[in-house]
Amino acid sequence: MLTFKALNPGIYVYHCAFTPPWHHIAQGMYGAILVEPKGGLPKVDREFYVMQSDWYTIGANGDKGHQMFSEAKAAAEQPEYFTFNGRTDALAKLYPLKANVGEKIRLFFGVGGPNIGSNFHIIGEIFDKVWSGSPDTFVSNEETWYVPPGSVSAFELTLQEPGQYLLVDHAIYRVSKGAAGALIVSGAWNNDVYSPEAAGASH
C-alpha cells in the first residue's frame, strides 16, 4: 500500500515513471487526481471528467481490426487518432455528456498525451472560469484554452440555451481524427439570449 499527503489543491495528471514511461503513457496508462481545498470547491450542478489522448497505430486512420502500436509514428509525433476518454466516438455518439438549461457545470479536461496538447473549446460557449493548477488562480471569459500534455484544467460554465454543444480540440483538423465530443443540454429555448431558435438546436 502506498500512502501520501496531498499538499497542493488542484487537479493533476498522474502516470508512472517506470522505464520507459512513454510506452505506458502511449497505451493510455494515466489519469487525473483532484485535490480539493479545505472546505471543497464551490458547488456546481454537475461535474464531468474528459481526457484527450493521441494514438499511434501501424495502420492508417480508419483501418479495421486490431491496431498495433507504431513506435516510429509515436517518436515522430504523427498520430492516427485522437480520442476523448479513450475511444473514438466515446463522447460524440456513445456516451455524450448531458445537462439542463440553467445548470452550472464544472468540466475537468486533461491531456494524457503522450505528445500533443489540446486547444480545448466548446462551440457556442464562453467559459465563466478556467483554472490550471490551483483553483485560486482562475481567469474569466475564455473561449479556447491550451492544455499541454500531462496537465489538466478546470472549466466552469453556465448553460443558457438547449441544444447540442460540440467539445473540440480547436486545432480543428484533429476533429476528423476523433478529437470531438458532445454536450447535450435539455430545456426551454430562451429568445432573450438567442433568437430565432437555431435549426436543430445545435451549436
mmCIF file of the C-alpha atoms, coordinates in Angstrom:
data_MODEL
# 
_entry.id   MODEL 
# 
loop_
_atom_site.group_PDB 
_atom_site.id 
_atom_site.type_symbol 
_atom_site.label_atom_id 
_atom_site.label_alt_id 
_atom_site.label_comp_id 
_atom_site.label_asym_id 
_atom_site.label_entity_id 
_atom_site.label_seq_id 
_atom_site.pdbx_PDB_ins_code 
_atom_site.Cartn_x 
_atom_site.Cartn_y 
_atom_site.Cartn_z 
_atom_site.occupancy 
_atom_site.B_iso_or_equiv 
_atom_site.pdbx_formal_charge 
_atom_site.auth_seq_id 
_atom_site.auth_comp_id 
_atom_site.auth_asym_id 
_atom_site.auth_atom_id 
_atom_site.pdbx_PDB_model_num 
ATOM 1   C CA . MET A 1 1   ? 0.000   0.000  0.000   1.00 0.00 ? 1   MET A CA 1 
ATOM 2   C CA . LEU A 1 2   ? 1.206   3.496  -0.895  1.00 0.00 ? 2   LEU A CA 1 
ATOM 3   C CA . THR A 1 3   ? 0.050   6.483  1.131   1.00 0.00 ? 3   THR A CA 1 
ATOM 4   C CA . PHE A 1 4   ? 0.823   10.148 0.653   1.00 0.00 ? 4   PHE A CA 1 
ATOM 5   C CA . LYS A 1 5   ? -0.341  13.506 1.915   1.00 0.00 ? 5   LYS A CA 1 
ATOM 6   C CA . ALA A 1 6   ? -1.895  15.725 -0.752  1.00 0.00 ? 6   ALA A CA 1 
ATOM 7   C CA . LEU A 1 7   ? -0.295  19.111 -0.098  1.00 0.00 ? 7   LEU A CA 1 
ATOM 8   C CA . ASN A 1 8   ? -1.332  21.173 -3.110  1.00 0.00 ? 8   ASN A CA 1 
ATOM 9   C CA . PRO A 1 9   ? -5.009  21.696 -4.001  1.00 0.00 ? 9   PRO A CA 1 
ATOM 10  C CA . GLY A 1 10  ? -5.742  21.434 -7.702  1.00 0.00 ? 10  GLY A CA 1 
ATOM 11  C CA . ILE A 1 11  ? -6.194  18.844 -10.420 1.00 0.00 ? 11  ILE A CA 1 
ATOM 12  C CA . TYR A 1 12  ? -3.249  16.935 -11.814 1.00 0.00 ? 12  TYR A CA 1 
ATOM 13  C CA . VAL A 1 13  ? -2.286  14.147 -14.214 1.00 0.00 ? 13  VAL A CA 1 
ATOM 14  C CA . TYR A 1 14  ? -0.706  11.021 -12.771 1.00 0.00 ? 14  TYR A CA 1 
ATOM 15  C CA . HIS A 1 15  ? 1.324   8.357  -14.583 1.00 0.00 ? 15  HIS A CA 1 
ATOM 16  C CA . CYS A 1 16  ? 4.166   6.004  -13.796 1.00 0.00 ? 16  CYS A CA 1 
ATOM 17  C CA . ALA A 1 17  ? 7.874   6.719  -14.237 1.00 0.00 ? 17  ALA A CA 1 
ATOM 18  C CA . PHE A 1 18  ? 8.905   3.092  -14.782 1.00 0.00 ? 18  PHE A CA 1 
ATOM 19  C CA . THR A 1 19  ? 11.234  2.806  -17.785 1.00 0.00 ? 19  THR A CA 1 
ATOM 20  C CA . PRO A 1 20  ? 10.200  3.610  -20.473 1.00 0.00 ? 20  PRO A CA 1 
ATOM 21  C CA . PRO A 1 21  ? 7.254   5.724  -19.233 1.00 0.00 ? 21  PRO A CA 1 
ATOM 22  C CA . TRP A 1 22  ? 6.402   6.991  -22.739 1.00 0.00 ? 22  TRP A CA 1 
ATOM 23  C CA . HIS A 1 23  ? 5.414   3.467  -23.773 1.00 0.00 ? 23  HIS A CA 1 
ATOM 24  C CA . HIS A 1 24  ? 2.982   3.216  -20.875 1.00 0.00 ? 24  HIS A CA 1 
ATOM 25  C CA . ILE A 1 25  ? 1.529   6.673  -21.473 1.00 0.00 ? 25  ILE A CA 1 
ATOM 26  C CA . ALA A 1 26  ? 1.119   5.844  -25.173 1.00 0.00 ? 26  ALA A CA 1 
ATOM 27  C CA . GLN A 1 27  ? -1.043  2.877  -24.124 1.00 0.00 ? 27  GLN A CA 1 
ATOM 28  C CA . GLY A 1 28  ? -3.354  5.049  -22.020 1.00 0.00 ? 28  GLY A CA 1 
ATOM 29  C CA . MET A 1 29  ? -1.877  4.311  -18.589 1.00 0.00 ? 29  MET A CA 1 
ATOM 30  C CA . TYR A 1 30  ? -2.592  7.621  -16.846 1.00 0.00 ? 30  TYR A CA 1 
ATOM 31  C CA . GLY A 1 31  ? -5.422  9.531  -15.249 1.00 0.00 ? 31  GLY A CA 1 
ATOM 32  C CA . ALA A 1 32  ? -6.241  12.622 -13.213 1.00 0.00 ? 32  ALA A CA 1 
ATOM 33  C CA . ILE A 1 33  ? -6.413  13.267 -9.487  1.00 0.00 ? 33  ILE A CA 1 
ATOM 34  C CA . LEU A 1 34  ? -8.432  16.078 -7.921  1.00 0.00 ? 34  LEU A CA 1 
ATOM 35  C CA . VAL A 1 35  ? -7.162  17.526 -4.643  1.00 0.00 ? 35  VAL A CA 1 
ATOM 36  C CA . GLU A 1 36  ? -9.896  19.760 -3.251  1.00 0.00 ? 36  GLU A CA 1 
ATOM 37  C CA . PRO A 1 37  ? -9.035  22.680 -0.970  1.00 0.00 ? 37  PRO A CA 1 
ATOM 38  C CA . LYS A 1 38  ? -10.180 22.573 2.640   1.00 0.00 ? 38  LYS A CA 1 
ATOM 39  C CA . GLY A 1 39  ? -13.936 23.027 2.586   1.00 0.00 ? 39  GLY A CA 1 
ATOM 40  C CA . GLY A 1 40  ? -14.153 21.776 -1.003  1.00 0.00 ? 40  GLY A CA 1 
ATOM 41  C CA . LEU A 1 41  ? -14.715 23.550 -4.285  1.00 0.00 ? 41  LEU A CA 1 
ATOM 42  C CA . PRO A 1 42  ? -17.711 25.862 -4.787  1.00 0.00 ? 42  PRO A CA 1 
ATOM 43  C CA . LYS A 1 43  ? -20.881 23.906 -5.507  1.00 0.00 ? 43  LYS A CA 1 
ATOM 44  C CA . VAL A 1 44  ? -21.925 23.298 -9.107  1.00 0.00 ? 44  VAL A CA 1 
ATOM 45  C CA . ASP A 1 45  ? -24.799 21.258 -10.528 1.00 0.00 ? 45  ASP A CA 1 
ATOM 46  C CA . ARG A 1 46  ? -22.682 18.751 -12.438 1.00 0.00 ? 46  ARG A CA 1 
ATOM 47  C CA . GLU A 1 47  ? -19.046 17.769 -12.847 1.00 0.00 ? 47  GLU A CA 1 
ATOM 48  C CA . PHE A 1 48  ? -17.537 15.932 -15.810 1.00 0.00 ? 48  PHE A CA 1 
ATOM 49  C CA . TYR A 1 49  ? -14.125 14.400 -16.493 1.00 0.00 ? 49  TYR A CA 1 
ATOM 50  C CA . VAL A 1 50  ? -12.681 14.253 -20.018 1.00 0.00 ? 50  VAL A CA 1 
ATOM 51  C CA . MET A 1 51  ? -9.193  13.151 -21.050 1.00 0.00 ? 51  MET A CA 1 
ATOM 52  C CA . GLN A 1 52  ? -7.754  13.641 -24.548 1.00 0.00 ? 52  GLN A CA 1 
ATOM 53  C CA . SER A 1 53  ? -5.232  11.163 -25.939 1.00 0.00 ? 53  SER A CA 1 
ATOM 54  C CA . ASP A 1 54  ? -3.215  10.827 -29.129 1.00 0.00 ? 54  ASP A CA 1 
ATOM 55  C CA . TRP A 1 55  ? -2.788  7.331  -30.602 1.00 0.00 ? 55  TRP A CA 1 
ATOM 56  C CA . TYR A 1 56  ? -0.145  5.900  -32.915 1.00 0.00 ? 56  TYR A CA 1 
ATOM 57  C CA . THR A 1 57  ? -1.107  2.847  -34.951 1.00 0.00 ? 57  THR A CA 1 
ATOM 58  C CA . ILE A 1 58  ? 0.699   0.957  -37.676 1.00 0.00 ? 58  ILE A CA 1 
ATOM 59  C CA . GLY A 1 59  ? -2.499  1.024  -39.729 1.00 0.00 ? 59  GLY A CA 1 
ATOM 60  C CA . ALA A 1 60  ? -3.887  4.227  -41.189 1.00 0.00 ? 60  ALA A CA 1 
ATOM 61  C CA . ASN A 1 61  ? -6.801  6.119  -39.651 1.00 0.00 ? 61  ASN A CA 1 
ATOM 62  C CA . GLY A 1 62  ? -9.991  4.154  -40.283 1.00 0.00 ? 62  GLY A CA 1 
ATOM 63  C CA . ASP A 1 63  ? -8.345  0.772  -40.878 1.00 0.00 ? 63  ASP A CA 1 
ATOM 64  C CA . LYS A 1 64  ? -10.482 -2.050 -39.459 1.00 0.00 ? 64  LYS A CA 1 
ATOM 65  C CA . GLY A 1 65  ? -9.482  -4.588 -36.837 1.00 0.00 ? 65  GLY A CA 1 
ATOM 66  C CA . HIS A 1 66  ? -6.967  -4.587 -34.010 1.00 0.00 ? 66  HIS A CA 1 
ATOM 67  C CA . GLN A 1 67  ? -4.319  -1.919 -34.473 1.00 0.00 ? 67  GLN A CA 1 
ATOM 68  C CA . MET A 1 68  ? -0.753  -2.410 -33.272 1.00 0.00 ? 68  MET A CA 1 
ATOM 69  C CA . PHE A 1 69  ? 1.305   0.404  -31.767 1.00 0.00 ? 69  PHE A CA 1 
ATOM 70  C CA . SER A 1 70  ? 3.743   2.223  -34.056 1.00 0.00 ? 70  SER A CA 1 
ATOM 71  C CA . GLU A 1 71  ? 6.904   3.297  -32.242 1.00 0.00 ? 71  GLU A CA 1 
ATOM 72  C CA . ALA A 1 72  ? 8.053   5.174  -35.357 1.00 0.00 ? 72  ALA A CA 1 
ATOM 73  C CA . LYS A 1 73  ? 4.873   7.284  -35.579 1.00 0.00 ? 73  LYS A CA 1 
ATOM 74  C CA . ALA A 1 74  ? 4.953   7.991  -31.841 1.00 0.00 ? 74  ALA A CA 1 
ATOM 75  C CA . ALA A 1 75  ? 8.581   9.133  -31.991 1.00 0.00 ? 75  ALA A CA 1 
ATOM 76  C CA . ALA A 1 76  ? 7.741   11.351 -34.981 1.00 0.00 ? 76  ALA A CA 1 
ATOM 77  C CA . GLU A 1 77  ? 4.614   12.685 -33.221 1.00 0.00 ? 77  GLU A CA 1 
ATOM 78  C CA . GLN A 1 78  ? 2.344   11.649 -36.105 1.00 0.00 ? 78  GLN A CA 1 
ATOM 79  C CA . PRO A 1 79  ? -0.863  10.301 -34.531 1.00 0.00 ? 79  PRO A CA 1 
ATOM 80  C CA . GLU A 1 80  ? -3.521  8.453  -36.491 1.00 0.00 ? 80  GLU A CA 1 
ATOM 81  C CA . TYR A 1 81  ? -6.222  9.128  -33.884 1.00 0.00 ? 81  TYR A CA 1 
ATOM 82  C CA . PHE A 1 82  ? -7.249  11.452 -31.083 1.00 0.00 ? 82  PHE A CA 1 
ATOM 83  C CA . THR A 1 83  ? -9.799  10.334 -28.508 1.00 0.00 ? 83  THR A CA 1 
ATOM 84  C CA . PHE A 1 84  ? -11.817 11.768 -25.656 1.00 0.00 ? 84  PHE A CA 1 
ATOM 85  C CA . ASN A 1 85  ? -11.952 9.273  -22.774 1.00 0.00 ? 85  ASN A CA 1 
ATOM 86  C CA . GLY A 1 86  ? -10.056 6.588  -24.609 1.00 0.00 ? 86  GLY A CA 1 
ATOM 87  C CA . ARG A 1 87  ? -12.270 5.615  -27.514 1.00 0.00 ? 87  ARG A CA 1 
ATOM 88  C CA . THR A 1 88  ? -13.278 7.022  -30.877 1.00 0.00 ? 88  THR A CA 1 
ATOM 89  C CA . ASP A 1 89  ? -16.789 8.499  -30.601 1.00 0.00 ? 89  ASP A CA 1 
ATOM 90  C CA . ALA A 1 90  ? -16.880 7.847  -26.834 1.00 0.00 ? 90  ALA A CA 1 
ATOM 91  C CA . LEU A 1 91  ? -18.439 11.256 -26.151 1.00 0.00 ? 91  LEU A CA 1 
ATOM 92  C CA . ALA A 1 92  ? -19.625 12.057 -29.665 1.00 0.00 ? 92  ALA A CA 1 
ATOM 93  C CA . LYS A 1 93  ? -22.011 9.115  -30.107 1.00 0.00 ? 93  LYS A CA 1 
ATOM 94  C CA . LEU A 1 94  ? -21.761 6.514  -27.353 1.00 0.00 ? 94  LEU A CA 1 
ATOM 95  C CA . TYR A 1 95  ? -21.847 8.485  -24.103 1.00 0.00 ? 95  TYR A CA 1 
ATOM 96  C CA . PRO A 1 96  ? -22.402 12.212 -24.710 1.00 0.00 ? 96  PRO A CA 1 
ATOM 97  C CA . LEU A 1 97  ? -22.361 14.475 -21.681 1.00 0.00 ? 97  LEU A CA 1 
ATOM 98  C CA . LYS A 1 98  ? -25.851 15.581 -20.575 1.00 0.00 ? 98  LYS A CA 1 
ATOM 99  C CA . ALA A 1 99  ? -27.095 18.579 -18.588 1.00 0.00 ? 99  ALA A CA 1 
ATOM 100 C CA . ASN A 1 100 ? -30.003 21.030 -18.349 1.00 0.00 ? 100 ASN A CA 1 
ATOM 101 C CA . VAL A 1 101 ? -30.548 24.689 -19.133 1.00 0.00 ? 101 VAL A CA 1 
ATOM 102 C CA . GLY A 1 102 ? -29.691 26.887 -16.162 1.00 0.00 ? 102 GLY A CA 1 
ATOM 103 C CA . GLU A 1 103 ? -27.206 24.465 -14.652 1.00 0.00 ? 103 GLU A CA 1 
ATOM 104 C CA . LYS A 1 104 ? -23.659 25.406 -13.802 1.00 0.00 ? 104 LYS A CA 1 
ATOM 105 C CA . ILE A 1 105 ? -21.162 22.714 -14.699 1.00 0.00 ? 105 ILE A CA 1 
ATOM 106 C CA . ARG A 1 106 ? -17.501 22.114 -13.990 1.00 0.00 ? 106 ARG A CA 1 
ATOM 107 C CA . LEU A 1 107 ? -15.594 20.130 -16.586 1.00 0.00 ? 107 LEU A CA 1 
ATOM 108 C CA . PHE A 1 108 ? -12.144 18.771 -15.814 1.00 0.00 ? 108 PHE A CA 1 
ATOM 109 C CA . PHE A 1 109 ? -10.319 18.411 -19.126 1.00 0.00 ? 109 PHE A CA 1 
ATOM 110 C CA . GLY A 1 110 ? -6.904  16.793 -19.258 1.00 0.00 ? 110 GLY A CA 1 
ATOM 111 C CA . VAL A 1 111 ? -4.384  15.616 -21.808 1.00 0.00 ? 111 VAL A CA 1 
ATOM 112 C CA . GLY A 1 112 ? -2.533  12.378 -21.237 1.00 0.00 ? 112 GLY A CA 1 
ATOM 113 C CA . GLY A 1 113 ? -0.634  12.680 -24.482 1.00 0.00 ? 113 GLY A CA 1 
ATOM 114 C CA . PRO A 1 114 ? 1.841   11.214 -24.898 1.00 0.00 ? 114 PRO A CA 1 
ATOM 115 C CA . ASN A 1 115 ? 2.858   14.033 -27.233 1.00 0.00 ? 115 ASN A CA 1 
ATOM 116 C CA . ILE A 1 116 ? 0.209   16.547 -28.240 1.00 0.00 ? 116 ILE A CA 1 
ATOM 117 C CA . GLY A 1 117 ? -1.689  19.159 -26.235 1.00 0.00 ? 117 GLY A CA 1 
ATOM 118 C CA . SER A 1 118 ? -5.243  20.336 -26.817 1.00 0.00 ? 118 SER A CA 1 
ATOM 119 C CA . ASN A 1 119 ? -6.788  23.694 -27.653 1.00 0.00 ? 119 ASN A CA 1 
ATOM 120 C CA . PHE A 1 120 ? -9.980  22.954 -25.757 1.00 0.00 ? 120 PHE A CA 1 
ATOM 121 C CA . HIS A 1 121 ? -13.140 24.697 -26.933 1.00 0.00 ? 121 HIS A CA 1 
ATOM 122 C CA . ILE A 1 122 ? -16.908 24.184 -26.638 1.00 0.00 ? 122 ILE A CA 1 
ATOM 123 C CA . ILE A 1 123 ? -18.628 25.551 -29.729 1.00 0.00 ? 123 ILE A CA 1 
ATOM 124 C CA . GLY A 1 124 ? -21.274 28.068 -28.676 1.00 0.00 ? 124 GLY A CA 1 
ATOM 125 C CA . GLU A 1 125 ? -19.993 28.659 -25.134 1.00 0.00 ? 125 GLU A CA 1 
ATOM 126 C CA . ILE A 1 126 ? -17.751 31.036 -23.189 1.00 0.00 ? 126 ILE A CA 1 
ATOM 127 C CA . PHE A 1 127 ? -16.151 29.687 -20.027 1.00 0.00 ? 127 PHE A CA 1 
ATOM 128 C CA . ASP A 1 128 ? -17.035 31.604 -16.859 1.00 0.00 ? 128 ASP A CA 1 
ATOM 129 C CA . LYS A 1 129 ? -13.841 30.401 -15.174 1.00 0.00 ? 129 LYS A CA 1 
ATOM 130 C CA . VAL A 1 130 ? -10.777 28.441 -16.248 1.00 0.00 ? 130 VAL A CA 1 
ATOM 131 C CA . TRP A 1 131 ? -8.021  27.296 -13.935 1.00 0.00 ? 131 TRP A CA 1 
ATOM 132 C CA . SER A 1 132 ? -4.958  25.104 -14.143 1.00 0.00 ? 132 SER A CA 1 
ATOM 133 C CA . GLY A 1 133 ? -3.165  24.013 -11.005 1.00 0.00 ? 133 GLY A CA 1 
ATOM 134 C CA . SER A 1 134 ? -4.632  25.953 -8.092  1.00 0.00 ? 134 SER A CA 1 
ATOM 135 C CA . PRO A 1 135 ? -8.350  26.833 -8.261  1.00 0.00 ? 135 PRO A CA 1 
ATOM 136 C CA . ASP A 1 136 ? -7.419  30.237 -6.803  1.00 0.00 ? 136 ASP A CA 1 
ATOM 137 C CA . THR A 1 137 ? -5.578  31.280 -9.979  1.00 0.00 ? 137 THR A CA 1 
ATOM 138 C CA . PHE A 1 138 ? -8.512  31.354 -12.396 1.00 0.00 ? 138 PHE A CA 1 
ATOM 139 C CA . VAL A 1 139 ? -9.179  33.528 -15.434 1.00 0.00 ? 139 VAL A CA 1 
ATOM 140 C CA . SER A 1 140 ? -12.602 34.580 -16.732 1.00 0.00 ? 140 SER A CA 1 
ATOM 141 C CA . ASN A 1 141 ? -14.413 34.729 -20.085 1.00 0.00 ? 141 ASN A CA 1 
ATOM 142 C CA . GLU A 1 142 ? -12.161 32.456 -22.139 1.00 0.00 ? 142 GLU A CA 1 
ATOM 143 C CA . GLU A 1 143 ? -13.389 30.606 -25.234 1.00 0.00 ? 143 GLU A CA 1 
ATOM 144 C CA . THR A 1 144 ? -10.352 28.425 -26.052 1.00 0.00 ? 144 THR A CA 1 
ATOM 145 C CA . TRP A 1 145 ? -7.705  27.234 -23.618 1.00 0.00 ? 145 TRP A CA 1 
ATOM 146 C CA . TYR A 1 146 ? -4.491  25.310 -24.248 1.00 0.00 ? 146 TYR A CA 1 
ATOM 147 C CA . VAL A 1 147 ? -3.969  22.211 -22.110 1.00 0.00 ? 147 VAL A CA 1 
ATOM 148 C CA . PRO A 1 148 ? -0.470  20.742 -22.546 1.00 0.00 ? 148 PRO A CA 1 
ATOM 149 C CA . PRO A 1 149 ? 0.341   17.021 -22.345 1.00 0.00 ? 149 PRO A CA 1 
ATOM 150 C CA . GLY A 1 150 ? 0.488   15.882 -18.745 1.00 0.00 ? 150 GLY A CA 1 
ATOM 151 C CA . SER A 1 151 ? -1.861  18.578 -17.490 1.00 0.00 ? 151 SER A CA 1 
ATOM 152 C CA . VAL A 1 152 ? -5.493  19.157 -16.514 1.00 0.00 ? 152 VAL A CA 1 
ATOM 153 C CA . SER A 1 153 ? -7.540  22.361 -16.494 1.00 0.00 ? 153 SER A CA 1 
ATOM 154 C CA . ALA A 1 154 ? -10.964 23.026 -14.993 1.00 0.00 ? 154 ALA A CA 1 
ATOM 155 C CA . PHE A 1 155 ? -13.675 24.819 -16.968 1.00 0.00 ? 155 PHE A CA 1 
ATOM 156 C CA . GLU A 1 156 ? -16.802 26.268 -15.368 1.00 0.00 ? 156 GLU A CA 1 
ATOM 157 C CA . LEU A 1 157 ? -19.744 27.433 -17.461 1.00 0.00 ? 157 LEU A CA 1 
ATOM 158 C CA . THR A 1 158 ? -23.445 28.206 -17.124 1.00 0.00 ? 158 THR A CA 1 
ATOM 159 C CA . LEU A 1 159 ? -25.757 26.639 -19.695 1.00 0.00 ? 159 LEU A CA 1 
ATOM 160 C CA . GLN A 1 160 ? -28.203 29.203 -21.078 1.00 0.00 ? 160 GLN A CA 1 
ATOM 161 C CA . GLU A 1 161 ? -29.690 27.522 -24.161 1.00 0.00 ? 161 GLU A CA 1 
ATOM 162 C CA . PRO A 1 162 ? -30.676 23.948 -25.030 1.00 0.00 ? 162 PRO A CA 1 
ATOM 163 C CA . GLY A 1 163 ? -29.048 22.020 -27.839 1.00 0.00 ? 163 GLY A CA 1 
ATOM 164 C CA . GLN A 1 164 ? -26.011 20.006 -28.730 1.00 0.00 ? 164 GLN A CA 1 
ATOM 165 C CA . TYR A 1 165 ? -22.708 21.682 -27.931 1.00 0.00 ? 165 TYR A CA 1 
ATOM 166 C CA . LEU A 1 166 ? -19.581 20.235 -29.523 1.00 0.00 ? 166 LEU A CA 1 
ATOM 167 C CA . LEU A 1 167 ? -16.434 19.737 -27.472 1.00 0.00 ? 167 LEU A CA 1 
ATOM 168 C CA . VAL A 1 168 ? -13.410 20.012 -29.758 1.00 0.00 ? 168 VAL A CA 1 
ATOM 169 C CA . ASP A 1 169 ? -9.680  20.444 -29.953 1.00 0.00 ? 169 ASP A CA 1 
ATOM 170 C CA . HIS A 1 170 ? -9.614  23.710 -31.896 1.00 0.00 ? 170 HIS A CA 1 
ATOM 171 C CA . ALA A 1 171 ? -6.540  22.644 -33.814 1.00 0.00 ? 171 ALA A CA 1 
ATOM 172 C CA . ILE A 1 172 ? -9.551  21.816 -35.888 1.00 0.00 ? 172 ILE A CA 1 
ATOM 173 C CA . TYR A 1 173 ? -8.261  19.146 -38.295 1.00 0.00 ? 173 TYR A CA 1 
ATOM 174 C CA . ARG A 1 174 ? -7.846  16.926 -35.247 1.00 0.00 ? 174 ARG A CA 1 
ATOM 175 C CA . VAL A 1 175 ? -11.642 16.679 -35.094 1.00 0.00 ? 175 VAL A CA 1 
ATOM 176 C CA . SER A 1 176 ? -11.516 14.499 -38.220 1.00 0.00 ? 176 SER A CA 1 
ATOM 177 C CA . LYS A 1 177 ? -9.203  12.165 -36.283 1.00 0.00 ? 177 LYS A CA 1 
ATOM 178 C CA . GLY A 1 178 ? -11.538 11.918 -33.293 1.00 0.00 ? 178 GLY A CA 1 
ATOM 179 C CA . ALA A 1 179 ? -10.920 14.979 -31.081 1.00 0.00 ? 179 ALA A CA 1 
ATOM 180 C CA . ALA A 1 180 ? -14.612 15.731 -30.568 1.00 0.00 ? 180 ALA A CA 1 
ATOM 181 C CA . GLY A 1 181 ? -17.449 15.071 -28.157 1.00 0.00 ? 181 GLY A CA 1 
ATOM 182 C CA . ALA A 1 182 ? -20.933 16.353 -27.387 1.00 0.00 ? 182 ALA A CA 1 
ATOM 183 C CA . LEU A 1 183 ? -22.673 18.068 -24.501 1.00 0.00 ? 183 LEU A CA 1 
ATOM 184 C CA . ILE A 1 184 ? -26.451 17.706 -24.862 1.00 0.00 ? 184 ILE A CA 1 
ATOM 185 C CA . VAL A 1 185 ? -28.392 20.371 -22.967 1.00 0.00 ? 185 VAL A CA 1 
ATOM 186 C CA . SER A 1 186 ? -32.146 19.936 -22.397 1.00 0.00 ? 186 SER A CA 1 
ATOM 187 C CA . GLY A 1 187 ? -34.675 22.637 -21.564 1.00 0.00 ? 187 GLY A CA 1 
ATOM 188 C CA . ALA A 1 188 ? -36.705 25.519 -22.951 1.00 0.00 ? 188 ALA A CA 1 
ATOM 189 C CA . TRP A 1 189 ? -35.356 27.880 -25.590 1.00 0.00 ? 189 TRP A CA 1 
ATOM 190 C CA . ASN A 1 190 ? -34.665 31.434 -24.380 1.00 0.00 ? 190 ASN A CA 1 
ATOM 191 C CA . ASN A 1 191 ? -35.271 34.010 -27.114 1.00 0.00 ? 191 ASN A CA 1 
ATOM 192 C CA . ASP A 1 192 ? -33.790 36.721 -24.888 1.00 0.00 ? 192 ASP A CA 1 
ATOM 193 C CA . VAL A 1 193 ? -30.410 35.035 -25.275 1.00 0.00 ? 193 VAL A CA 1 
ATOM 194 C CA . TYR A 1 194 ? -30.549 33.807 -28.871 1.00 0.00 ? 194 TYR A CA 1 
ATOM 195 C CA . SER A 1 195 ? -33.225 34.425 -31.496 1.00 0.00 ? 195 SER A CA 1 
ATOM 196 C CA . PRO A 1 196 ? -34.585 32.863 -33.613 1.00 0.00 ? 196 PRO A CA 1 
ATOM 197 C CA . GLU A 1 197 ? -34.194 29.344 -32.319 1.00 0.00 ? 197 GLU A CA 1 
ATOM 198 C CA . ALA A 1 198 ? -31.326 27.540 -34.044 1.00 0.00 ? 198 ALA A CA 1 
ATOM 199 C CA . ALA A 1 199 ? -32.444 24.915 -36.559 1.00 0.00 ? 199 ALA A CA 1 
ATOM 200 C CA . GLY A 1 200 ? -31.971 21.557 -34.904 1.00 0.00 ? 200 GLY A CA 1 
ATOM 201 C CA . ALA A 1 201 ? -30.837 23.362 -31.729 1.00 0.00 ? 201 ALA A CA 1 
ATOM 202 C CA . SER A 1 202 ? -27.206 22.562 -32.485 1.00 0.00 ? 202 SER A CA 1 
ATOM 203 C CA . HIS A 1 203 ? -24.350 24.931 -31.815 1.00 0.00 ? 203 HIS A CA 1 
# 
